[in-house]
Amino acid sequence: MAYHYQLLFVNHTAPIPYHTSIFTGQAGMLELINGHPDQIHTCLGVNHNTFNGLLQTLLHHGVVPS
């Protein structure tokens, strides 16, 4: 019984909040970039490094303002 209690309640780390934003637009993108590491993949379908690479390419070509 103590073993099962330990498995369920003792060995877990605190969860990181996931869906916490009320922001849209630029504020929403900043929160995606700076928020939970998996959220950008869930929302945009790419990992953080891929998104940063795309952003740098768009900035380099003047497609988005810096």
C-alpha positions in Angstrom: 0.0 0.0 0.0 2.8 2.4 0.9 4.4 1.7 -2.5 1.3 2.6 -4.4 0.9 5.8 -2.3 4.5 6.8 -3.2 3.9 6.1 -6.9 0.8 8.2 -7.0 1.7 11.2 -4.7 5.3 11.4 -3.7 7.5 11.0 -6.8 5.8 13.5 -9.1 7.2 16.9 -10.0 4.9 19.9 -10.0 3.2 20.4 -13.4 3.9 23.4 -15.6 0.7 25.3 -16.4 -0.1 25.0 -20.1 -3.2 26.8 -21.4 -3.0 30.0 -19.5 -3.0 32.8 -22.0 -5.7 35.4 -22.9 -3.4 37.2 -25.3 -3.8 37.4 -29.1 -1.6 38.9 -31.8 1.9 40.0 -31.0 1.4 39.4 -27.2 0.1 35.9 -27.9 3.2 35.1 -30.1 5.5 36.4 -27.5 3.9 34.2 -24.9 4.2 31.2 -27.2 7.9 31.9 -27.7 8.6 32.5 -24.0 6.1 30.0 -22.6 5.9 26.3 -22.1 8.4 24.5 -24.4 5.8 22.2 -25.9 3.1 24.7 -26.5 4.6 26.3 -29.6 4.7 22.8 -31.2 1.1 22.1 -30.3 -0.2 25.5 -31.6 2.0 25.9 -34.7 3.1 22.4 -35.5 6.9 23.2 -35.4 9.4 23.0 -32.6 10.9 26.1 -31.0 14.2 25.9 -33.1 12.3 25.6 -36.4 10.1 28.6 -35.5 13.1 30.7 -34.6 14.8 29.8 -37.9 11.7 30.8 -39.9 11.5 34.0 -38.0 15.1 34.9 -38.6 14.7 34.1 -42.4 11.6 36.4 -42.5 13.4 39.2 -40.6 16.4 38.8 -43.0 14.2 39.3 -46.0 12.2 42.1 -44.5 8.9 40.2 -44.5 8.3 41.0 -40.8 9.4 44.1 -38.9 12.2 43.7 -36.4 
